[in-house]
């Protein structure tokens, strides 16, 4: 990779990690917030759900704006919005203000994914590999949030993490604005070019794109439903004592360990997706999820922990390939909007998995959550099979070259 490509990956990956830390910090300090404001679990859950919904909804306008004004400009805007809203959350003095500011924070950080991923698609030649590095950073943010937020809150209260996050987001906004890399129109040639001519783009690509969006929605459903109940499932079915850890603390630590396998998955997946047909990879890796989910619902103790780690590995190993396919199946001038739709499906619509899984757990038992998620994985595998069959049947063509955003490469930046 050239220097400007590495810089693009560095800044987007840093933003990706920070966005997921911001997203999950409220869950880590939820009990402390409830104690200060006198809120029960229902009220706290509703506030958390508002943040999750706006996190997904923010992807829609962000995708459109990334195509109109440029992905890099939107990345800077996202970090500024995250800084301002994090500061307002930290300064909240009552329940109403907290609910409003957290909802706004979800919308602000929801702008990230279409902006960051379209920037990688437009700048990095080895796109799938770039997606893998980007995903690794996001997984680290997810896995390390409990340690960061709980550790800071122990000393400075629940507001402390938000003050720190505001400062980090503002610093990253300034650094991204001043960075020397430029957003241009270079794009790698697809391993299997997708279209025969500009006139036939939508005829050939609309069907695969719709399949991708549905698969992304189901993938987000599996992710949210599984991770929402994983700590509680560990607490009920892993009877271990490691050092001074047991009960809730042990369950949370084991969940973090399992998620860290997703970091390795992103790295492996990015390398595989750079070398092999992406449609084949998503099919094989989705099929690999099925036994891990079934084992998570039917085992106890260390086998359960191993199954959860395998789930994280395969689930995140497929992500670089899925994200690269979105760019390849989208006309270059619409990539931001396409990522917006994709991440609205994953985070917005996928957020309802928490409530759905809660009903399953209440009526059938928590272990059935993972069995049911295995059923959704089977449906995703069917969609991936259709994508592969379509890819094998299409004719090669010249790759589409992405134009620069309006105003020219790097417009508005030094």
C-alpha positions, 0 to 999 in steps of 0.5 A: 500500500502507498502512504496515502492509503495507509493514512486513510486506513489509519484515520478511518480505523481510529474513528471506527474504534472510537465510534464503537466505544462511544456506542457501548459506553452507556451500557457499561455505565448504565447502573451508575446512571440509574443510581444518580437519576433514580431510573429503573431498568425499563427506563434505562433500556428505552434510552439505550434503545433510542441511542441504538435506533438513531445509530442505525438511522444516521447511516441513511443521511450520511450515505447521501452526504458522503456522495454529495460532499465527500467521504472525508468531509463527512468523517470530520463532521462525524467526529465533531458531532460525536465530540459535541454530543458526548460533552452534552451527555456528560453535562446532562442534569436530568433524565429528559436531557440525558435521553435527548443528548444520548439520542443525538449522540447515536445519530452523530456516530451513526454518520460514521460507517457510510463515510468511513467505508466509502472513503476506504473504497475510494482511496485504497486499492486493496480494498478488502484488505483495508476493510479487514484492518478497519474491522479489526479496529472496530472489534477492539473498540467493542471488546475494550469498552467495558474496561475503559468505561468501567475503569474511568467511571470507578474513579470519576463517575459515569460522566468521566468516560464521556468527557474523555471521549469528547476530547478524543473525538475532537482531536481525531476530527482535527487530525483528519482535517489536517491529514495529507491524504486526499480522497480521489477516484482510484478504485481497484479492479474487481476480481470478477468485474460486475457490469457490461456497460453503464447502461446496464448497471442497474439492471444487473446490480439492483437484484444483488444489492437487494440481496446484500441489504437483506443479508446485512439486515439478518446479519445485524439481527444475528449479531445484536441478538447473540451479543445481547444475551451472551453475558447472561448465557455465560452467567447461567451456564459457565460455572467457573471461578478464575482468580477473583472473578465469578458471576457477572464479572466472570461472564462479562470477561468471558464475553470480552475474550470471545469478542477478541477472536473477532479481531483475528477474524477481521484480519484473516477475512480481509486477507482472504477476501483480497485473494478469493471470490468474495461471494464464495467466502461469505457463503462458506463463512456463514455456513460455518456460523451454523454449528457455532450457534447451535453449540452455543445453545446446547453446551455448557462450561468451556465448550460453550466459551469455545463455541462463542469464540468460534462464532466471533471468529467466523462472524467477523471473518466474513465482514470484510468480504460483505463490506467489499461486495457492497462497494463492488455491487454499487455504481461508484458515484452511489457508494456512500448511499449504498453503505448508508442503506447497508448499515441502516439495515444492520444497525437500525433494523438489526437493533430490534433483535434485542427485543425479539430475543428477549421474547424468545428467552422469556418464553423458551429459555435463554439457550433458544436465542442462539438456536433461533439465531442459527435459523437466521444464519441459515437464511443468510447462507441461502442468500449468499448462495444466490449471490454466488450463483449469480456471480458465476453466471455473469459475463466479465466486463471492465471495472467501474472507476469511481469519480472524485466527490464534487469539488474535485479530489480533496475539495475543501482540504489542504 
